[in-house]
Amino acid sequence: MAWQGKLVRVDEYRWEIPMGSKPGMRVPGLIYADDRMLPIIKEEQALEQVANVAFLPGIVRYSLAMPDIHWGYGFPIGGVAATRASDGVVSPGGVGFDINCGTRLLRTDLTERDVRPLLGRLVDELFANIPSGVGAEGKLRLREREIDDVLRKGAAWAVAHGYGDASDLECIEEGGVIASADPALVSDKAKKRGAPQLGTLGAGNHFIEVQVVDEVFDARAARVMGIDEPGQVLVLLHSGSRGLGHQVCEDYLRVMGEATGRYGIELPDRQLACAPVRSTEGRDYLAAMACAANYAFANRQCMAHWVRQAFERILSQSWTSLGMRVVYDLSHNIAKIERHVVDGKKVELCVHRKGATRAFPPGHPDVPQRYRDIGQPVLIPGDMGRASYVALGTQRAVEETWASTAHGAGRVLSRGAAKRLQKGADVQRSLAARGIMVKTAHVGGLAEEASEAYKDVTDVVNVAHGAGISLKVSRQRPIGIVKG
């Protein structure tokens, strides 16, 4: 249903839903979009969801929507909201089912000229080495005590067991572990779902992409990240917490559904079920969510290790001699307790980012020392037929969006609509004709992920750049893809 409410233009990249648009809104909505993007955004219920999020107790300043906004569960995907930890709430709908779905970028010393003759073998090796698909099981089989260790230690668990290098941890959000995790608050069902899936890609829009740098916009920042020049090969991974994270969300949606009424919270959508941040239910959810986030960090760490192994086998060199260093690893779906300035005072907030990327500026203490002078790297993947971007966090993002920016292209067609538009085999042939090799266990599913199903990520990134909430560093195009 198209948005029928009021929408006021603020400037070239910002639009506001006034606080009185729906009785009960506690703050206005703020949407980042340009003139070309807005009609697409208005056609579905995402703006209604932006207004609904504004009802959350304790919400501060705005209910925010990044330029990749589209309809989701409770919150829109691309939605950001901060609530006061003192009297606000936490909502699982503001994180989503794939907790810490995120991306990791590896740089290499290789060029397209080095890789192109071996691309078919390389994609086959990546596909064979990293299990993918719905319910896919990996090479690891974790016992109960082992999975509790993964949930506590995150990526560090993987490194300690030989999957990667300790230097990788420096360039992962939070160092690859959220310390507040408590495995006792994760159900046995969730642990059983996660036990066979560590180191697996999953399905849907998850992928491993071999990419080539197409253009560099900020040469200084790119050099700091190890992105040297056009033609360089990078590898981008996109995956999350698999069945374990999904089950954690399911479990706590039931808990929050009961808690919402018990605490007398009135909401326009039951999918926004929530509890006070400092209630037992709120603390328990955040601790369980942290476990799922740690699982996702470990999952991407294991996959990155096997990506390196695949390159080693095909290129007949060690990953260190190939220069396969982690640029950055970050989360797209998470809620975090952070300190931000509100009305001139530092306040503890619960920042929900659902389909949004943290974007800290230069000098921020949570930015790795390697990047302290330039700011946090921001990874913004697009669809498999166009491009992805690397950007940087900014001070304006801190002041305006709780240090958040876009996380990807954002869908414009449902999966069903995309499949009705064309067949997966046609998508595969079309990409191959453009020099993009795709390997998947289910060719039919490629139709769901065709370029036509997504906004052009360049439009999304240009809005974020123009608004000043993240700044472009480089653009990459895909040449080889393993798709979930």
C-alpha positions as MATLAB code, in Angstrom:
seq = 'MAWQGKLVRVDEYRWEIPMGSKPGMRVPGLIYADDRMLPIIKEEQALEQVANVAFLPGIVRYSLAMPDIHWGYGFPIGGVAATRASDGVVSPGGVGFDINCGTRLLRTDLTERDVRPLLGRLVDELFANIPSGVGAEGKLRLREREIDDVLRKGAAWAVAHGYGDASDLECIEEGGVIASADPALVSDKAKKRGAPQLGTLGAGNHFIEVQVVDEVFDARAARVMGIDEPGQVLVLLHSGSRGLGHQVCEDYLRVMGEATGRYGIELPDRQLACAPVRSTEGRDYLAAMACAANYAFANRQCMAHWVRQAFERILSQSWTSLGMRVVYDLSHNIAKIERHVVDGKKVELCVHRKGATRAFPPGHPDVPQRYRDIGQPVLIPGDMGRASYVALGTQRAVEETWASTAHGAGRVLSRGAAKRLQKGADVQRSLAARGIMVKTAHVGGLAEEASEAYKDVTDVVNVAHGAGISLKVSRQRPIGIVKG';
ca = [
       0.000    0.000    0.000;
       1.457    3.360   -1.062;
       2.200    5.920    1.648;
      -0.709    8.360    1.927;
       0.627   10.479    4.776;
       2.446   13.780    4.737;
       6.050   13.949    3.537;
       7.938   17.249    3.776;
      11.070   17.970    1.788;
      13.981   19.095    3.993;
      16.664   19.363    1.298;
      17.961   17.519   -1.767;
      18.519   14.262    0.160;
      16.207   14.422    3.191;
      12.461   14.081    3.669;
      10.519   14.301    6.909;
       7.372   12.561    8.127;
       6.009   15.133   10.613;
       5.400   13.912   14.136;
       1.638   14.497   13.821;
       1.267   12.281   10.765;
       0.024    9.464   13.017;
      -1.336   10.185   16.505;
       1.096    8.621   18.968;
       4.360    9.344   17.130;
       6.962   10.522   19.654;
       9.436   11.856   17.063;
       9.348   12.692   13.342;
      10.550   10.309   10.658;
      13.582   11.251    8.551;
      14.150    9.547    5.204;
      17.288    9.811    3.058;
      16.368    9.731   -0.642;
      16.525   11.734   -3.844;
      13.756   12.640   -6.291;
      14.292    9.559   -8.443;
      14.285    7.166   -5.494;
      11.336    8.553   -3.544;
       8.459    7.308   -5.763;
       9.789    3.732   -5.435;
      10.046    4.061   -1.644;
       6.509    5.469   -1.389;
       4.983    2.515   -3.245;
       5.263    0.040   -0.360;
       4.656    0.063    3.386;
       8.178    1.019    4.424;
       7.254    4.647    5.185;
       4.322    3.434    7.288;
       6.869    1.393    9.231;
       9.087    4.472    9.688;
       6.104    6.222   11.265;
       5.291    3.180   13.421;
       8.856    2.968   14.783;
       8.398    6.568   16.002;
       5.915    5.201   18.608;
       8.638    3.327   20.538;
       9.008    4.527   24.152;
      12.250    6.414   24.710;
      13.001    6.987   21.012;
      15.291    9.965   20.501;
      15.299   12.618   17.771;
      14.065   10.686   14.701;
      12.878    7.383   13.305;
      15.448    7.129   10.514;
      15.430    5.444    7.108;
      18.520    5.026    4.972;
      18.291    5.347    1.148;
      18.134    1.539    0.729;
      14.906    1.392    2.763;
      12.345   -1.304    1.965;
       9.645   -3.218    3.805;
      10.720   -5.527    6.631;
       9.486   -7.200    9.810;
       8.391   -4.426   12.220;
      11.165   -1.997   11.330;
      11.805   -1.280    7.662;
      15.056   -2.720    6.337;
      17.279    0.333    6.253;
      15.722    1.538    9.505;
      17.663    3.097   12.382;
      16.317    4.134   15.783;
      17.978    5.046   19.072;
      16.148    4.707   22.373;
      17.338    5.928   25.762;
      18.750    3.069   27.806;
      17.300    4.675   30.942;
      13.621    4.638   29.939;
      13.517    3.314   26.379;
      12.921   -0.098   24.851;
      14.711   -2.673   22.769;
      12.812   -4.357   19.923;
      13.946   -7.541   18.116;
      12.126   -6.196   15.043;
      14.748   -3.449   15.001;
      17.479   -6.060   14.478;
      15.732   -8.704   12.419;
      15.961  -12.462   12.068;
      19.467  -12.666   10.577;
      21.285  -11.157   13.549;
      24.641   -9.657   12.521;
      24.124  -10.360    8.886;
      27.143   -8.450    7.632;
      30.004   -8.179    5.200;
      33.749   -8.780    5.189;
      36.135   -7.418    2.568;
      39.511   -8.967    1.733;
      42.059   -7.128   -0.389;
      44.648   -8.934   -2.521;
      47.799   -8.107   -4.485;
      46.207   -9.734   -7.548;
      44.853   -8.000  -10.637;
      42.066   -9.020  -12.972;
      44.730  -10.046  -15.481;
      46.091  -12.541  -12.925;
      42.706  -14.009  -12.057;
      40.646  -13.914  -15.253;
      42.253  -17.002  -16.898;
      41.681  -19.005  -13.689;
      38.256  -17.598  -12.827;
      36.214  -20.689  -13.625;
      38.415  -22.923  -11.489;
      38.505  -20.336   -8.699;
      34.713  -19.968   -8.524;
      34.326  -23.754   -8.562;
      36.846  -24.046   -5.714;
      35.089  -21.367   -3.654;
      31.748  -23.108   -4.209;
      33.211  -26.478   -3.173;
      35.046  -25.084   -0.139;
      32.229  -23.036    1.456;
      28.862  -24.812    1.789;
      25.865  -22.744    0.715;
      22.088  -22.977    0.487;
      19.119  -23.265    2.837;
      19.992  -25.452    5.830;
      23.502  -26.077    4.508;
      25.827  -27.809    6.966;
      29.512  -27.058    7.144;
      32.800  -28.817    7.786;
      32.613  -28.203   11.539;
      30.554  -30.200   14.012;
      30.341  -28.420   17.342;
      29.555  -30.059   20.645;
      27.424  -28.132   23.157;
      30.406  -26.813   25.120;
      32.122  -25.785   21.891;
      29.159  -23.833   20.597;
      28.929  -21.988   23.921;
      32.576  -20.998   23.404;
      31.753  -19.685   19.917;
      28.852  -17.666   21.340;
      31.123  -16.134   23.987;
      34.269  -15.548   21.931;
      33.115  -14.870   18.366;
      35.812  -14.531   15.715;
      38.543  -15.067   18.313;
      37.272  -18.647   18.760;
      37.801  -19.279   15.050;
      41.304  -17.779   15.077;
      42.253  -19.836   18.158;
      41.193  -22.981   16.276;
      43.327  -22.201   13.245;
      40.796  -20.395   11.054;
      42.622  -17.231   10.115;
      45.154  -15.010   11.807;
      45.082  -12.936   14.989;
      45.736   -9.816   12.893;
      42.293  -10.315   11.311;
      40.594   -9.391   14.594;
      41.893   -5.825   14.530;
      39.741   -5.013   11.508;
      36.430   -6.503   12.657;
      33.702   -4.417   14.270;
      34.050   -4.793   18.059;
      37.169   -6.896   17.426;
      34.824   -9.716   16.412;
      33.227  -10.234   19.837;
      30.493   -8.543   21.853;
      31.449   -9.046   25.471;
      27.913   -8.960   26.892;
      27.029  -12.343   25.339;
      25.571  -14.991   27.673;
      25.082  -18.463   26.106;
      22.801  -19.477   28.999;
      20.162  -17.174   27.476;
      20.218  -18.923   24.080;
      17.773  -21.818   23.700;
      18.898  -25.400   23.094;
      16.914  -25.300   19.850;
      18.929  -22.320   18.618;
      22.205  -24.005   19.547;
      21.190  -27.217   17.782;
      20.371  -25.246   14.636;
      23.729  -23.468   14.773;
      25.936  -26.438   15.674;
      26.307  -27.839   12.112;
      26.201  -24.504   10.257;
      29.336  -22.637   11.334;
      31.359  -21.664    8.262;
      28.420  -21.793    5.824;
      27.138  -19.131    3.471;
      23.388  -19.656    3.700;
      20.848  -18.686    1.075;
      18.958  -15.671   -0.260;
      21.107  -12.602   -0.819;
      24.217  -14.055    0.833;
      27.257  -14.344   -1.413;
      30.995  -14.537   -1.944;
      32.119  -12.166   -4.701;
      35.437  -11.904   -6.483;
      35.528   -8.233   -7.438;
      37.691   -5.839   -9.417;
      38.285   -2.244   -8.357;
      36.585   -0.089  -10.973;
      37.183    3.455   -9.712;
      38.895    5.124   -6.756;
      37.345    8.345   -5.414;
      39.585    8.956   -2.379;
      43.109    7.776   -3.160;
      44.528    8.498    0.306;
      41.838    6.573    2.182;
      41.956    3.741   -0.354;
      45.720    3.342    0.109;
      45.293    3.129    3.887;
      42.820    0.271    3.335;
      45.142   -1.498    0.883;
      42.980   -0.641   -2.121;
      45.687    0.428   -4.516;
      44.296    1.082   -7.988;
      41.698    0.106  -10.599;
      42.083   -3.496  -11.737;
      42.949   -4.835   -8.266;
      41.066   -7.957   -7.102;
      39.078   -7.880   -3.847;
      36.800  -10.494   -2.262;
      33.551   -9.563   -0.498;
      31.642  -11.983    1.772;
      28.059  -11.447    2.896;
      26.527  -13.782    5.501;
      25.175  -13.837    9.050;
      24.195  -15.986   12.016;
      22.308  -18.650   10.039;
      19.649  -20.742   11.801;
      20.975  -19.885   15.251;
      20.291  -16.160   14.850;
      16.898  -16.823   13.300;
      15.919  -18.979   16.264;
      17.151  -16.403   18.798;
      14.914  -13.833   17.122;
      11.930  -16.222   17.087;
      12.424  -17.096   20.751;
      12.613  -13.499   21.929;
       9.765  -12.248   19.758;
       7.555  -14.538   21.864;
       9.086  -13.163   25.062;
       8.677   -9.568   23.892;
       5.132  -10.171   22.703;
       4.146  -10.993   26.275;
       6.310   -8.238   27.767;
       4.803   -5.467   25.635;
       1.410   -5.833   27.284;
       2.837   -6.481   30.742;
       4.720   -3.167   30.662;
       1.694   -1.303   29.284;
       3.376   -0.400   25.992;
       0.964    0.522   23.189;
       2.191    0.104   19.610;
       0.563    0.345   16.165;
       2.164   -2.924   14.995;
       2.663   -6.070   17.083;
       5.825   -6.798   15.060;
       7.431   -3.957   17.066;
       7.078   -6.036   20.270;
       9.591   -4.736   22.797;
      10.569   -4.421   26.444;
      12.435   -1.776   28.442;
      16.183   -1.914   27.790;
      16.899   -2.363   31.488;
      14.161   -4.896   32.162;
      14.975   -8.596   32.595;
      13.503   -9.290   29.147;
      15.474   -6.465   27.540;
      18.780   -7.469   29.114;
      18.213  -11.132   28.278;
      17.479  -10.350   24.629;
      20.557   -8.157   24.250;
      22.761  -10.874   25.791;
      21.278  -13.575   23.528;
      21.483  -11.282   20.497;
      25.177  -10.709   21.301;
      25.680  -14.490   21.221;
      24.151  -14.681   17.742;
      26.284  -11.720   16.652;
      29.401  -13.487   17.898;
      28.375  -16.626   16.006;
      28.103  -14.532   12.826;
      31.555  -12.995   13.372;
      32.967  -16.516   13.792;
      31.030  -17.692   10.742;
      32.556  -15.031    8.491;
      35.999  -15.687   10.010;
      35.805  -19.378    9.079;
      34.521  -18.590    5.590;
      37.295  -16.058    5.010;
      39.830  -18.727    6.000;
      38.401  -21.143    3.427;
      38.276  -18.374    0.793;
      41.996  -17.883    1.350;
      42.558  -21.632    1.021;
      40.681  -21.653   -2.293;
      42.911  -18.874   -3.642;
      45.993  -20.716   -2.392;
      45.040  -23.887   -4.249;
      44.238  -22.182   -7.546;
      47.035  -19.576   -7.500;
      49.630  -21.956   -5.945;
      50.734  -19.325   -3.441;
      50.124  -18.764    0.265;
      47.402  -16.291    1.196;
      49.998  -14.097    2.884;
      52.077  -13.872   -0.304;
      48.855  -13.019   -2.162;
      48.280  -10.122    0.256;
      44.837  -11.384    1.350;
      44.371   -9.088    4.325;
      41.048   -8.181    5.939;
      40.024   -4.624    5.074;
      37.032   -4.624    7.430;
      34.144   -6.741    8.720;
      30.931   -5.133    9.912;
      27.373   -5.832   10.978;
      24.162   -4.795    9.242;
      21.580   -6.110   11.742;
      22.241   -5.353   15.394;
      21.277   -3.327   18.482;
      24.060   -1.835   20.562;
      24.388    0.188   23.723;
      26.382    3.262   22.669;
      27.049    6.722   24.076;
      25.958    9.662   21.922;
      25.424   13.379   22.485;
      21.781   14.329   23.021;
      20.923   17.958   23.826;
      24.563   18.646   24.627;
      25.000   15.703   27.019;
      26.469   12.224   26.541;
      23.644    9.735   26.907;
      23.568    5.932   26.827;
      21.374    4.802   23.943;
      20.245    1.502   22.482;
      20.929    2.012   18.762;
      18.940   -0.325   16.512;
      20.458   -0.746   13.045;
      18.399   -3.001   10.803;
      19.861   -3.146    7.341;
      22.131   -0.244    8.213;
      25.875    0.117    8.700;
      27.775    1.684   11.578;
      29.762    4.665   10.257;
      32.128    6.126   12.874;
      34.272    9.146   11.892;
      38.023    9.814   12.034;
      39.353    9.882   15.587;
      36.564    7.754   17.076;
      37.969    5.381   19.745;
      36.045    2.390   18.320;
      37.732    2.747   14.929;
      40.770    0.430   14.561;
      44.073    2.238   14.981;
      44.921    1.487   11.356;
      41.957    3.627   10.253;
      41.836    6.177   13.076;
      42.969    9.034   10.797;
      40.487    8.343    7.991;
      37.439    6.907    9.774;
      35.702    3.544    9.798;
      35.479    1.676    6.486;
      31.885    1.205    5.342;
      31.091   -1.707    2.992;
      28.010   -1.265    0.779;
      27.329   -4.223   -1.528;
      25.089   -3.935   -4.562;
      23.398   -6.552   -6.701;
      25.395   -9.227   -8.493;
      25.214   -7.514  -11.872;
      26.361   -3.996  -11.066;
      28.732   -2.774   -8.330;
      29.651   -2.510   -4.656;
      31.254    0.378   -2.779;
      33.687    1.092   -0.002;
      32.987    4.320    1.892;
      33.943    6.034    5.159;
      32.044    7.069    8.277;
      31.673   10.780    9.045;
      31.118   13.211   11.893;
      27.859   14.265   10.261;
      26.615   10.694   10.590;
      27.412   10.814   14.306;
      25.421   14.027   14.685;
      22.474   13.020   12.520;
      22.036    9.231   12.240;
      23.719    7.857   15.380;
      26.741    7.099   13.158;
      24.765    5.015   10.657;
      24.514    4.809    6.876;
      23.183    2.540    4.110;
      24.011   -1.160    3.987;
      23.313   -2.110    0.378;
      21.135   -1.551   -2.672;
      17.734   -2.336   -1.154;
      15.038   -4.377   -2.876;
      12.428   -2.899   -5.199;
      10.770   -6.204   -6.119;
       9.677   -9.027   -3.843;
      11.311  -12.385   -4.415;
       8.100  -13.693   -5.979;
       7.776  -10.719   -8.326;
      11.411  -11.047   -9.373;
      10.933  -14.748  -10.195;
       7.875  -13.937  -12.299;
       9.928  -11.437  -14.295;
      12.547  -13.898  -15.591;
      14.123  -17.288  -15.047;
      17.277  -17.920  -13.055;
      18.984  -19.591  -16.013;
      18.393  -16.445  -18.087;
      19.994  -14.331  -15.365;
      23.013  -16.647  -15.281;
      23.423  -16.484  -19.080;
      23.068  -12.703  -19.109;
      25.743  -12.294  -16.447;
      28.078  -14.737  -18.215;
      27.768  -12.694  -21.415;
      29.100   -9.724  -19.423;
      32.036  -11.685  -18.019;
      30.448  -12.391  -14.618;
      30.556  -16.061  -13.607;
      27.946  -17.230  -11.078;
      27.880  -20.570   -9.264;
      24.921  -21.633   -7.129;
      23.272  -24.834   -5.955;
      19.879  -23.574   -7.161;
      19.991  -21.755  -10.498;
      16.273  -20.936  -10.312;
      16.899  -18.816   -7.226;
      19.119  -16.418   -9.189;
      15.979  -14.716  -10.499;
      15.243  -13.513   -6.956;
      18.621  -11.764   -6.883;
      18.665  -10.274  -10.389;
      19.646   -6.631  -10.775;
      16.065   -5.715  -11.627;
      15.014   -6.723   -8.092;
      17.195   -4.024   -6.510;
      17.769   -0.305   -6.537;
      20.975    0.705   -8.266;
      23.490    0.796   -5.418;
      25.185    3.779   -7.081;
      22.025    5.830   -6.489;
      21.950    4.710   -2.847;
      25.607    5.522   -2.273;
      25.306    8.890   -3.986;
      22.455    9.885   -1.650;
      24.471    8.865    1.418;
      27.518   10.692    0.051;
      25.514   13.789   -0.879;
      23.891   13.858    2.560;
      27.324   13.499    4.164;
      26.541   10.391    6.249;
      29.223    8.340    4.441;
      31.787    9.296    1.812;
      32.770    7.257   -1.259;
      36.224    5.694   -1.409;
      36.053    3.110   -4.216;
      33.701    1.182   -6.497;
      34.116   -2.511   -7.357;
      32.451   -4.644  -10.041;
      31.853   -8.402   -9.689;
      33.533  -10.965  -11.945;
      32.957  -14.215  -10.017;
      30.148  -15.027   -7.591;
      29.137  -17.871   -5.304;
      25.499  -17.286   -4.441;
      23.557  -18.714   -1.509;
];
